[in-house]
Amino acid sequence: MDPGFQLLNALLAEMASGLQLTEYRMLEVFCRWLGKKEQAATVIIQYPEKFELRDREQDLSLLKEADGLTVESPTFQKELQKLIASIVLEDDAQLEEINGEIDGG
């Protein structure tokens, strides 16, 4: 990934985290004002942790076309499978497990 995009992703994630914290604080103040302080603890506010400019559908379409190419290389096939998994899956732990399976099998 381009270092510029990594920096942008980090900045956006930091801003989202700050906004999430501010929203929780505002909710707590609002609930106290209503006299329902305990209600604030039941609300979940969620922001994304990763921000990408990637067009996943286009990338998958391109990889599907690449899979149709006749390339007699097990390494090429493994890397292609890893790329597909990285686009489809968002859970890093699952992705790491699948990459291990691809490398091992």
C-alpha positions in Angstrom: 0.0 0.0 0.0 1.2 3.5 -0.8 2.7 5.3 2.2 0.4 8.3 1.4 -2.7 6.1 1.6 -1.4 4.5 4.9 -1.0 8.0 6.4 -4.5 9.0 5.2 -6.0 5.8 6.6 -4.2 6.4 10.0 -5.5 10.0 10.1 -9.0 9.1 9.2 -9.0 6.2 11.8 -7.7 8.6 14.5 -10.4 11.2 13.6 -13.1 8.5 13.7 -11.9 7.4 17.1 -12.1 10.9 18.4 -15.5 11.5 16.9 -16.7 8.3 18.5 -15.5 9.3 21.9 -17.1 12.7 21.6 -20.4 11.2 20.6 -20.3 8.9 23.7 -19.6 11.9 25.9 -22.5 13.9 24.3 -24.8 10.9 24.7 -23.8 10.6 28.4 -24.5 14.3 29.0 -27.9 14.1 27.1 -28.9 11.0 29.1 -28.0 12.7 32.4 -30.1 15.7 31.3 -33.0 13.4 30.7 -32.5 11.7 34.0 -31.6 8.4 32.4 -27.9 8.1 33.0 -27.9 4.3 32.8 -29.4 4.4 29.3 -26.1 5.8 27.9 -24.3 2.6 28.7 -26.6 0.5 26.5 -25.9 2.5 23.3 -23.2 1.3 20.9 -21.6 3.8 18.6 -19.4 2.3 15.9 -17.1 3.8 13.3 -15.0 2.1 10.7 -11.4 1.2 11.7 -10.1 1.1 8.2 -10.7 3.5 5.3 -9.9 2.3 1.8 -10.2 3.8 -1.6 -10.3 0.4 -3.2 -13.1 -0.6 -5.6 -13.5 -4.2 -4.4 -15.9 -5.2 -7.2 -13.5 -4.0 -9.9 -10.6 -5.7 -8.2 -12.5 -9.0 -7.9 -13.5 -8.8 -11.5 -9.8 -8.2 -12.5 -8.7 -11.1 -10.4 -11.4 -13.4 -11.9 -10.0 -12.5 -15.3 -6.5 -13.2 -14.2 -7.6 -16.6 -12.8 -8.7 -17.5 -16.3 -5.2 -16.9 -17.7 -3.0 -19.9 -18.4 -0.1 -19.4 -16.1 1.7 -22.6 -15.1 2.9 -21.4 -11.8 1.8 -22.6 -8.4 3.2 -19.4 -6.8 1.0 -17.3 -9.1 -2.1 -19.3 -8.2 -1.3 -19.0 -4.5 -0.8 -15.3 -4.7 -4.0 -14.9 -6.7 -5.9 -16.8 -4.1 -4.4 -14.6 -1.3 -5.4 -11.4 -3.1 -8.9 -12.7 -3.5 -9.1 -13.6 0.2 -7.7 -10.1 1.2 -10.5 -8.4 -0.8 -13.3 -10.6 0.4 -12.4 -10.9 4.1 -12.1 -8.0 6.5 -11.2 -10.1 9.6 -7.4 -10.1 9.9 -7.3 -13.3 12.0 -9.3 -15.2 9.4 -7.2 -13.8 6.6 -4.0 -14.9 8.3 -5.5 -18.4 8.8 -6.6 -18.7 5.2 -3.2 -17.4 3.9 -1.5 -20.1 6.1 -3.8 -22.7 4.5 -3.0 -21.5 1.0 0.7 -21.6 1.7 0.6 -25.0 3.4 -1.8 -26.8 1.1 
